[in-house]
Amino acid sequence: MLDAGNPYMLPSVLVGAAVYLGLAVATDASLLVRVGALLAFVVVVPMVLNRLFGDRGGPSTSGGDELGEE
């Protein structure tokens, strides 16, 4: 779930970076709070979204396209 094949990984990393920078600039949040928010967006959110909505970007395995099947 936490791999490059997850279609929610890149958008989540970009949002996490924006949240981290926003917290660093706009608030006086500690480093622990900023890193916690970054990890929440980078690790937790893509896994939850992939679990809720499934892997919509992967190839389908139905059909007889596997090797050795006739």
Beta strands, then each sheet from edge to edge (+ up, - down):
end
